[in-house]
Amino acid sequence: MSDLERLHRIKYMIQARKCVPIQAFLDELEISKATFKRDLEYLRDRMNASIVFDRADGGYRFDKPNAGEKIELPGLWFSEKEATALALMQHLLANLDQGGLIGPHIDPLMEIIDGIMGQSEVSAKELRKRIKVFGMSARKNSLENFEEIGNALFKRQRLQIEYYSKGKDETTNREVSPQRLIFYRDNWYLDAYCHMREGLRSFALDGIRESELLNKKSQEISEKELNENFSESYGIFSGKATQKAKLRFTPERARWVSGETWHGQQVSSYDKDGYYILEFDYNQDPELVMEIVKHGSAVEVLSPAGLRKRVKDELTKALRNY
């Protein structure tokens, strides 16, 4: 453990436990009494840490309840609870991020967090060992493109991309103005203004074969317009809503579906027989059809007729192939 990490640890131990016996410092930090005294002197003299020894409680504490929060030491600062939350967040993200796009950039930070939490009652390593996250539909992505896209987003510059569309089985070269990155159903997408199509589009990152940062300013799209285009209707490749879906789930399936969010502005209710009615706006239906089909006979499409027919055809096709 470095000297800096040890100073962090002393501060966090006192913040978390209010009053800490000297033996607890020696045991958890694995240091001598002389080293602890030097660290304590440094914190008091150089960092103005108001740490006092409380004879009644037999330990070290800050002389005021919130005094520790005002100590400014080099590096990132988190309370022990905040460090625990960060360790959990990193682990969850790393498990969801099956393509390895973000993990490598967070790993160095986690070494610091592990040092801060040290051998406490709940260590970061122990927490990560006890949590499992399964990303069932994650696709492999390119870290190189992810970094280039990230640079374009932060610098607000355009990108030249070579994009492969799985639906059309075609590759196109496009100039785009990146707006935001989206993590949706275990995969990454880029919302951008496409200068070739002259409109907003969503690009799957695993479909971006090559990317190059251009020395051109991005065309800025307002948050309102982005939300109207990408959040108004169901799914990731949505566009402005043109239709309203109305689904009816059996009382049994409603136990699960009633707790799900299919759309930010969905409307739901129960009918007199206990069936769960779900209504929301949508534009393109391929993704919606796949989601409905997953529920089999437990869901009925009440409207519109076109969506009902698409689902029926898909189920018929599946039975035929089966």
ABEGO torsion letter per residue (X at the ends): XBAAAAAAAAAAAAAAAGBBBAAAAAAAAGBBAAAAAAAAAAAAAAAGBBBBBBAAAGBBBBABAAAAAABBBBEBBBBAAAAAAAAAAAAAAAAABAAGAAAAAAAAAAAAAAAAAEABABBAAAAAAABBBBBAABBBBBAAAAAAAAAAAAAGBBBBBBBBBAAAGBBBBBBBBBABBBBBGGBBBBBBBBAAAGBBBBBBAAABABBBBBBBBBBBBBAAAAAAAAAABBEABAEBBABBBBBBBBAAAAAAAAABBABAABBBBBBAAGBBBBBBBBBBAAAAAAAAAAAEAABBBAOBAAAAAAAAAAAAAAAAAX
